[in-house]
Amino acid sequence: MKDTTKTAFRAVAVLGVAFGLCVTGLTAADAKSNPIKDAMAKYHKAPKGTDPVCKKAGAGTASKEEIKGMLAAYTAMAAAKPPQGDDASWKAKTGALVAAATALDKGEAGAADKYKGAVNCKACHDVHKGK
């Protein structure tokens, strides 16, 4: 095989790997750029046998760091466009979550009960969760 052919094959291989890495990076960036999915994954789900942060927050046992993170995630989620449903409903539901998480963060009396009332998963998912 000629040296120019070997060089061409190497160049094609390098370009193929670079393209694959770019596509993988873009896909990973897209997956990480959804604040709704991020909030649900981090604060509403947990490994089997452990409570999610949302459940601990409602029970009044979430740490200050968990509550601060949850508040930031809910704030980002509230600024996002819902997968479906109208914006007014989305703003009302996410606004209630942000207000309740803020009350938890400030340590207000009755904040856990306020949070439990705001974190109605089914009410939000029925209207706004995409397919």
C-alpha positions, 0 to 999 in steps of 0.5 A: 500500500502506498504511503498516501493511501495509508495517510488517507485512511488514517485521516478518515479514521481520525475524522470518524472518531472526531465526528463520533465524539462531537455527536456524543458530546452534543447528545450529552449536552442536550440531555443535560440541558433539560431543567425539568428532567434534571429536577425530577431525576435529582430531587424526585427519584432515588435509588431503591431503599432510600427516600428521594429529597422531595419526600425528605423535604415533606417530612422535614428531614432534608438537609439545608444543602438538599433544600438549596439545590432543590430550590435552584432546580425548581427555579430553573424548572419554572423558567422552562417551557412545559412539554405540553399544557398551557403556560398559566397552569405551568407557572402556577404549579411551578410557582407554588413549588418555588414558594414552598421550597423557599419557605423550607429554605428560610425555615418558616413554620409550616413550610413542610406542610406547604411543600407537601401541598405544592408537590402534587406530582400527578396534578402536574404530570396529568397536564404537563408531562410530555409523552 
